[in-house]
Amino acid sequence: MLTMFIKGLIIGVIVSAPIGPIGLLCIQRTLNGGRKRGIATALGASTSDLLYACIAVFSMSIVVNFIETHQLILQIIGTIVVFFFGLYTFMDDPRKKLTKLKQENSYDDFITSFGLTITNPIVIVLFMFLFAKFHYINEDITFIRSVLSIVFIMLGAAFWWTFLVYLVDFFRGKFNVRGLYIVNKVTGMLLMIIAPINLISTLIG
């Protein structure tokens, strides 16, 4: 059980750690709005990863086949969403929000983060690869151990996201309004660059 716990934590961290579109959004929102917005963004991504982890663990072949069959369409949709999110972030000016004293809606942060992550079905392939690499799941695994395996993975993901949000929030005080404006511009440009690169890699791969 201890071995499964450790492996689950490692898998959760590996799936969450790459600073892709969601990682960038989490950093940007934490810098702009604090830990609350960062955690909401992280929860959205984690919920999507949880669904894919459940599919991978319980071997829902029908869903897996659907994802494999429509992978290109889902990837294109995800690319478009990420690109326009990058454009929105690039055009967004935190100075206007400060002057309006607008209260951001963490629920919207959760929904948008979940939507961006759920359109990336490659996550389920990553889970299956990691399960095989770490010998994490086998045919003889019981239902209880399957549930525990998912819990351990989510604990690893939660650890990473919490660490990232608190780390970014720690340095947040060093950013003035001009710094936040630059962060938005850089994040937006990176998202617009990452989106087509992901699509091209999918077509090539």
TAKAFEN-V266592 format. One record per residue. PSI is psi in degrees with one decimal (999 if undefined). Layout:
BEGIN
PSI / PSI
END
This chain:
BEGIN
-39.4 / -39.4 / -43.3 / -39.6 / -47.6 / -45.1 / -39.2 / -43.0 / -44.1 / -45.2 / -43.0 / -41.0 / -43.3 / -41.7 / -35.3 / -27.3 / -37.9 / 130.5 / 81.6 / -154.2 / -43.2 / -39.9 / -41.7 / -43.1 / -38.7 / -44.1 / -46.3 / -42.9 / -33.0 / -42.0 / -37.3 / -39.5 / -1.7 / -175.4 / -35.9 / -45.9 / -35.6 / -43.9 / -40.1 / -42.2 / -42.6 / -39.1 / -37.3 / -45.5 / -41.0 / -36.8 / -41.8 / -45.0 / -35.3 / -43.1 / -44.7 / -35.3 / -41.2 / -42.3 / -44.5 / -43.6 / -44.2 / 5.7 / 56.2 / 86.7 / -35.7 / -46.1 / -41.2 / -44.0 / -38.3 / -44.9 / -43.1 / -39.3 / -38.5 / 21.4 / -43.4 / -44.7 / -45.1 / -38.3 / -40.0 / -44.0 / -45.5 / -39.2 / -44.9 / -44.6 / -46.3 / -41.2 / -47.9 / -28.3 / -38.9 / -40.8 / -42.5 / -43.7 / -39.0 / -40.1 / -17.0 / 137.5 / 106.6 / -21.0 / -35.4 / -36.6 / -36.5 / -37.4 / -30.0 / -10.2 / 42.0 / 134.3 / 117.4 / 150.3 / 110.5 / -27.7 / -41.4 / -38.6 / -41.6 / -48.3 / -45.6 / -38.8 / -43.0 / -44.0 / -40.1 / -40.0 / -37.6 / -20.5 / 12.2 / 78.6 / -8.0 / -18.3 / -39.3 / -33.4 / -40.2 / -42.8 / -46.9 / -38.3 / -44.6 / -36.9 / -41.9 / -42.6 / -41.2 / 4.8 / 49.8 / -34.4 / 137.4 / 174.4 / -22.9 / 3.6 / 139.4 / 168.0 / -42.3 / -44.7 / -30.6 / -44.2 / -44.9 / -36.7 / -38.4 / -41.6 / -43.7 / -39.6 / -44.0 / -31.3 / -40.0 / -42.5 / -42.2 / -39.1 / -46.1 / -49.3 / -40.0 / -43.3 / -45.3 / -46.6 / -46.0 / -33.5 / -46.9 / -41.3 / -30.8 / -38.3 / -2.5 / -37.8 / -16.4 / -4.8 / 128.1 / -175.7 / -38.8 / -38.9 / -41.3 / -37.0 / -43.4 / -40.4 / -43.6 / -44.0 / -47.2 / -44.7 / -44.8 / -45.4 / -42.4 / -40.5 / -41.6 / -25.3 / -41.8 / -39.6 / -56.6 / -29.7 / -43.5 / -40.4 / -43.6 / -42.9 / -34.3 / -44.4 / -41.1 / -42.6 / 999
END
